[in-house]
Amino acid sequence: MKAHDGLYIDGAWRPAESTDTIEVVNPADEQVIGRVPAGGALDVDTAVRAARAALPGWAATPPAERAARLAALRDALVARKDEIAETVTAELGAPEQFAQAVHAGLPIAVAGSYAELAAQHSFEERIGNSTVLHEPVGVVGAITPWNYPLHQIVAKVAPALAAGCTVVLKPAEDTPLTAQLFAEAVHEAGVPAGVFNLVTGLGPVAGQALAEHPGVDLVSFTGSTAVGRQIGATAGAAVKKVALELGGKSANVILPSADLAKAVNVGVANVMSNSGQTCSAWTRMLVHRDRYDEAVELARTAAAKYGDRIGPLVSAKQQARVRGYIEKGVAEGARLIVGGPESPHEKGYFVSPTVFADVTPEMTVAQEEIFGPVLTILPYDDEEDALRIANGTVYGLAGAVWAGDEAEAVAFARRLETGQVDINGGRFNPLAPFGGYKQSGVGRELGPHGLAEYLQTKSLQF
């Protein structure tokens, strides 16, 4: 049991205004493993005031010194890597090896990348008779999700600090223990008081208060499109900048010339990773009709191998949501070839790896984000048909294209309405911009494009 009775505000742990708490549950066995304060509007106000007070000093801090603090933060995360992985496994249910490599390893790499960018980035440039300054946007309200708890925190906080912004973080209530470890690392790294602040709490209470607060200059949110719309509307009323990384329904387009077995196996693995709780997962596999039956059998074999190799979903609520989508897929006529709505275990929020065939583009399971280990396989007639299906959702976050010839795959990828496309299994690049088209969001994360979200420009003519 990890009981933490404080919020990290103005460089110190302090009690919340309310005695209300949030229980943290291990989704694998449904046991309570921790409690954190349920911060409210008063706590958010205190944190924002601390961030505003710290802003002038941090914004004026030379980029080299900000880079040094970020490097120290990276080192503090490295020292806690095992504890981070264990905590993510406990509160999210991620398998231990995946937690080590991705949930702990990726944020460390991203923190390091921003330490380098802060040192290398040119915060002013000369254009004609103007000097253009790139200045911090101000106080950032960061609201992060539970599916990649530390990565999403680092992907917002690190560039904000590199830019000279100060931050108030409201992490997801399902995975707050990881956020507390991050706050400890920030403190150890010597980041000045008030530059980073942590308020744990419920989304409709603490999250809403942070999004609405007049002292917040930018709201960076990752989560559902529905909540993103609300935050966008709230910020828009105050003419406040937003960065929104929202839902996805990404297409994995396998062209006829592709290595079908490799494309299917990698595609299934992509969907099952993190128990399907990945916004950029390739949840729609598009295969030419001539090879469709072969692809379905390959997917059946690949998915069946996962069995108990994937962890539980994060909560009972998420489990019920995913099972409901599987039931709807069956009701609408999709053919269930692996898995189903029944839980494979008596305890824990597990859902079996599930694959649907005979899916049409109009079906709910082909249009809405399920956020679980559920793959849909759709046939297409020709490339134009594949493009129509791939672009035929309100989302545009990620995707993949496979072809025997790389140029052929790239040509098709250029026509996709999505923010990131992997060609023939191209590996993830933590410096490349990540973000969506359409209702998948506004703005970009990671690398120099992620840094730019936290900067505003001023031109001086002389």
Sequence and secondary structure as in RCSB ss.txt:
>XXXX:A:sequence
MKAHDGLYIDGAWRPAESTDTIEVVNPADEQVIGRVPAGGALDVDTAVRAARAALPGWAATPPAERAARLAALRD
ALVARKDEIAETVTAELGAPEQFAQAVHAGLPIAVAGSYAELAAQHSFEERIGNSTVLHEPVGVVGAITPWNYPL
HQIVAKVAPALAAGCTVVLKPAEDTPLTAQLFAEAVHEAGVPAGVFNLVTGLGPVAGQALAEHPGVDLVSFTGST
AVGRQIGATAGAAVKKVALELGGKSANVILPSADLAKAVNVGVANVMSNSGQTCSAWTRMLVHRDRYDEAVELAR
TAAAKYGDRIGPLVSAKQQARVRGYIEKGVAEGARLIVGGPESPHEKGYFVSPTVFADVTPEMTVAQEEIFGPVL
TILPYDDEEDALRIANGTVYGLAGAVWAGDEAEAVAFARRLETGQVDINGGRFNPLAPFGGYKQSGVGRELGPHG
LAEYLQTKSLQF
>XXXX:A:secstr
 EE  EEEETTEEEE SS  EEEEEETTTTEEEEEEE   HHHHHHHHHHHHHHHHHHHHS HHHHHHHHHHHHH
HHHHTHHHHHHHHHHHH   HHHIIIIIIHHHHHHHHHHHHHHHH  SEEEETTEEEEEEE  EEEEE  SSSHH
HHHHHHHHHHHHHT EEEEE  TTSHHHHHHHHHHHHHTT  TTTEEE    IIIIIHHHHH TT SEEEEES H
HHHHHHHHHHHHTT EEEEE     EEEE TTS HHHHHHHHHHHHHGGGG  TT   EEEEEGGGHHHHHHHHH
HHHHTTGGGS   S HHHHHHHHHHHHHHHHTT EEEE  SS SSSSSS    EEEES  TTSHHHHS   SSEE
EEEEESSHHHHHHHHT SS  S EEEE SSHHHHHHHHTTS SS  EETT    TTS B  SGGGEES BSHHHH
HHTTEEEEEEE 
